[in-house]
Amino acid sequence: MEITKDIELIPERLIENIEFLNDYFKRHNVQWTFVAKLFHEYSVDFMKELIKIVPVESIALYNLNQLEAIKNFKPSLETWFINYEGIEIGAPFIDVNLTHNPTNIDKSTCLMVTLEEDRYGVPGEEVEELIRSNQITKTGAYFDCSRPPEIDLLKKWSTYDFQENTLKTMGTSSAFSMIETIKAYGGNHFRIGETAFFGKEINTQQNIKGLRQDVFASRKKINYHIIENKISHENN
């Protein structure tokens, strides 16, 4: 699959990585969602082709046009809207609305808790009450995606009572190797994008055993941001 004029995505290699991740998270008894926001400026047709090949049950995007098209194309796929702007929205093609806005609550809402002053979120006490009153069944927290979450923040998270049957999305690619630690502090869901595409630890750039690092073919050295920037440039 052509990404740009000099970068190609090799479907079979991405499938290998997705299958590894499916098995990995199943063994650890943790749910996960494939984050494909790398292609947020790509066409709907491209996203449909991607969905045809990747064996995922859940996908996260912040392009609403892509999300709607994917849901119509494959209704069984769980769709997550990465709602960075906290917009008020309710749409049948959104299964999970990942948001920090507490004013538009419905069954799709995954309300993010604030653990750091400089990150969006809702006070944990408010989320506790919404869960206790059965207004929401999903919560989580934003962490710095460039490095593993600090233990002090995980400890702060664990002071809240979010109930055992609540979906708690705590992990991202930066916390991939910390899965047991995330679980110990109550997390039961990961949002994975960069690891699936590049097969490396985010903070050390070390290869992860079992994952491929050559999902993308290029004559030049590439990484997530290079590809994202090339896509943005060639689609403008």
C-alpha positions as CSV (number, residue, x, y, z in Angstrom):
1,M,0.0,0.0,0.0
2,E,1.5,3.3,-1.1
3,I,1.8,5.8,1.7
4,T,3.7,8.5,-0.1
5,K,5.7,8.5,-3.3
6,D,8.7,7.1,-1.4
7,I,7.2,5.1,1.5
8,E,5.2,1.9,1.2
9,L,3.3,0.0,3.8
10,I,3.8,-3.8,3.6
11,P,0.4,-5.3,4.6
12,E,1.7,-8.8,5.5
13,R,4.2,-7.3,8.0
14,L,1.6,-5.1,9.7
15,I,-0.7,-8.1,10.0
16,E,2.1,-10.0,11.7
17,N,2.5,-7.3,14.3
18,I,-1.3,-7.0,14.9
19,E,-1.5,-10.8,15.4
20,F,1.4,-10.6,17.8
21,L,-0.4,-7.8,19.8
22,N,-3.7,-9.7,19.8
23,D,-2.0,-12.7,21.3
24,Y,0.1,-10.6,23.7
25,F,-2.8,-8.7,25.2
26,K,-4.9,-11.8,25.4
27,R,-2.2,-13.6,27.4
28,H,-2.1,-10.6,29.8
29,N,-5.9,-10.5,30.0
30,V,-6.0,-6.9,28.8
31,Q,-8.1,-5.3,26.1
32,W,-6.6,-3.1,23.4
33,T,-7.5,-0.7,20.7
34,F,-5.5,-0.1,17.5
35,V,-4.8,3.6,17.1
36,A,-4.6,4.6,13.4
37,K,-4.4,8.3,13.8
38,L,-1.1,8.2,11.8
39,F,-3.4,8.2,8.8
40,H,-5.8,10.9,9.9
41,E,-5.3,12.9,6.7
42,Y,-5.6,10.0,4.4
43,S,-8.6,9.1,2.3
44,V,-11.6,7.1,3.4
45,D,-10.9,4.6,0.7
46,F,-7.4,4.1,2.0
47,M,-8.8,3.5,5.5
48,K,-11.3,0.9,4.2
49,E,-8.4,-1.0,2.5
50,L,-6.5,-0.8,5.8
51,I,-9.5,-2.2,7.7
52,K,-9.8,-5.0,5.2
53,I,-6.4,-6.4,6.1
54,V,-5.8,-5.7,9.8
55,P,-7.2,-8.3,12.2
56,V,-8.4,-5.9,14.9
57,E,-11.6,-5.7,16.8
58,S,-11.3,-2.1,17.9
59,I,-9.9,1.0,16.2
60,A,-9.3,4.6,17.4
61,L,-9.2,7.7,15.1
62,Y,-9.9,11.5,15.5
63,N,-11.0,12.0,11.9
64,L,-14.8,11.7,12.1
65,N,-15.3,11.1,8.3
66,Q,-12.9,8.2,8.5
67,L,-14.6,6.8,11.6
68,E,-18.1,7.0,10.1
69,A,-17.0,5.4,6.9
70,I,-15.2,2.6,8.7
71,K,-18.3,1.9,10.9
72,N,-20.5,1.7,7.9
73,F,-18.0,-0.5,6.1
74,K,-17.5,-2.9,9.0
75,P,-20.3,-2.5,11.6
76,S,-18.8,-5.1,14.0
77,L,-15.6,-3.1,14.5
78,E,-15.6,-1.1,17.8
79,T,-14.9,2.5,17.0
80,W,-13.2,5.0,19.3
81,F,-13.3,8.7,18.7
82,I,-10.2,10.4,20.1
83,N,-11.9,13.6,21.1
84,Y,-8.9,15.8,21.8
85,E,-11.0,19.0,21.6
86,G,-13.7,17.7,24.0
87,I,-16.5,18.5,21.5
88,E,-20.0,17.6,22.4
89,I,-21.0,14.8,20.1
90,G,-23.4,11.9,19.9
91,A,-23.3,9.7,16.8
92,P,-24.3,6.1,16.0
93,F,-20.9,5.4,14.4
94,I,-19.0,6.2,17.7
95,D,-18.9,3.3,20.2
96,V,-16.4,5.0,22.5
97,N,-16.0,8.8,22.9
98,L,-12.6,9.3,24.6
99,T,-13.1,12.8,26.1
100,H,-12.3,15.1,28.9
101,N,-15.6,16.9,28.6
102,P,-18.1,15.9,31.4
103,T,-21.0,17.9,29.9
104,N,-22.1,15.5,27.2
105,I,-22.4,12.1,29.0
106,D,-23.9,9.1,27.3
107,K,-23.2,5.3,27.1
108,S,-20.3,5.9,24.7
109,T,-18.4,8.3,27.1
110,C,-15.0,7.3,28.3
111,L,-14.2,10.2,30.6
112,M,-10.5,10.9,31.2
113,V,-9.2,11.7,34.7
114,T,-6.8,14.5,35.3
115,L,-3.6,13.3,37.1
116,E,-1.3,16.2,36.1
117,E,-2.1,19.9,36.0
118,D,-0.9,20.4,32.4
119,R,-3.1,17.6,31.0
120,Y,-6.8,17.6,30.2
121,G,-9.1,15.6,32.4
122,V,-11.8,15.6,35.0
123,P,-11.2,15.3,38.8
124,G,-11.2,11.7,39.8
125,E,-13.8,12.3,42.5
126,E,-16.3,13.4,39.8
127,V,-15.6,10.3,37.7
128,E,-16.0,8.1,40.7
129,E,-19.5,9.5,41.3
130,L,-20.5,9.1,37.6
131,I,-19.4,5.5,37.7
132,R,-21.2,4.8,41.0
133,S,-24.4,6.3,39.5
134,N,-24.0,4.1,36.4
135,Q,-23.8,7.2,34.1
136,I,-20.5,6.0,32.6
137,T,-18.7,2.6,32.5
138,K,-15.4,3.7,30.9
139,T,-12.6,6.0,32.1
140,G,-8.9,6.4,31.8
141,A,-6.0,8.9,31.9
142,Y,-3.7,10.8,29.4
143,F,0.0,10.4,29.9
144,D,3.0,11.7,28.1
145,C,3.2,9.6,25.0
146,S,7.0,10.1,24.7
147,R,7.9,8.2,27.9
148,P,6.5,5.6,30.3
149,P,4.1,7.0,32.9
150,E,5.5,8.0,36.3
151,I,4.8,5.6,39.1
152,D,3.6,8.5,41.3
153,L,0.8,9.2,38.8
154,L,-0.2,5.6,38.7
155,K,-0.3,5.6,42.5
156,K,-2.5,8.7,42.4
157,W,-4.8,6.8,40.0
158,S,-5.1,3.9,42.3
159,T,-6.4,6.0,45.1
160,Y,-9.7,6.3,43.3
161,D,-12.5,3.7,43.3
162,F,-13.5,3.1,39.7
163,Q,-15.0,-0.3,40.3
164,E,-13.7,-3.5,39.0
165,N,-16.0,-3.9,36.0
166,T,-15.2,-0.4,34.6
167,L,-13.1,-0.2,31.4
168,K,-9.9,1.7,32.5
169,T,-7.7,2.7,29.5
170,M,-4.3,3.5,31.0
171,G,-1.8,2.1,28.6
172,T,-0.3,3.5,25.4
173,S,2.7,2.5,23.3
174,S,5.0,4.3,25.7
175,A,3.9,1.9,28.5
176,F,4.0,-1.3,26.4
177,S,6.6,-3.0,28.5
178,M,4.9,-1.9,31.7
179,I,1.8,-3.9,31.1
180,E,1.9,-5.8,34.5
181,T,2.6,-2.5,36.3
182,I,-0.4,-0.9,34.6
183,K,-2.5,-3.8,35.5
184,A,-1.3,-3.7,39.1
185,Y,-2.5,-0.1,39.4
186,G,-5.9,-0.9,37.9
187,G,-5.6,-0.5,34.2
188,N,-7.2,-3.0,31.9
189,H,-7.0,-1.4,28.4
190,F,-4.3,-0.2,26.1
191,R,-4.4,2.2,23.2
192,I,-1.6,1.1,20.8
193,G,-0.5,2.8,17.6
194,E,3.2,3.5,17.2
195,T,4.3,0.1,18.6
196,A,2.1,-1.7,16.1
197,F,3.7,0.2,13.2
198,F,7.3,0.3,14.3
199,G,7.8,-2.5,16.8
200,K,10.1,-0.5,19.1
201,E,10.1,0.7,22.7
202,I,9.1,4.4,22.5
203,N,11.6,5.8,25.1
204,T,14.7,3.6,24.2
205,Q,13.9,2.8,20.5
206,Q,14.9,-0.8,21.2
207,N,13.4,-3.5,19.1
208,I,10.5,-5.4,20.8
209,K,11.0,-9.1,20.4
210,G,8.2,-10.7,18.3
211,L,7.4,-7.5,16.4
212,R,8.6,-6.4,13.0
213,Q,10.4,-3.1,12.5
214,D,10.0,-3.0,8.7
215,V,6.2,-2.5,8.3
216,F,7.1,0.5,6.2
217,A,9.5,0.2,3.3
218,S,11.7,3.2,2.4
219,R,15.2,4.0,1.2
220,K,15.6,6.4,4.0
221,K,15.4,6.1,7.8
222,I,11.8,6.8,8.9
223,N,9.8,7.1,12.1
224,Y,6.2,7.9,13.1
225,H,6.6,11.7,12.8
226,I,8.4,11.6,9.5
227,I,5.6,9.5,8.0
228,E,2.9,11.7,9.6
229,N,4.5,14.9,8.2
230,K,4.9,13.4,4.7
231,I,1.3,12.4,4.7
232,S,0.2,15.9,5.8
233,H,2.4,17.5,3.2
234,E,1.4,15.4,0.3
235,N,-2.3,15.7,1.1
236,N,-2.3,19.5,1.2
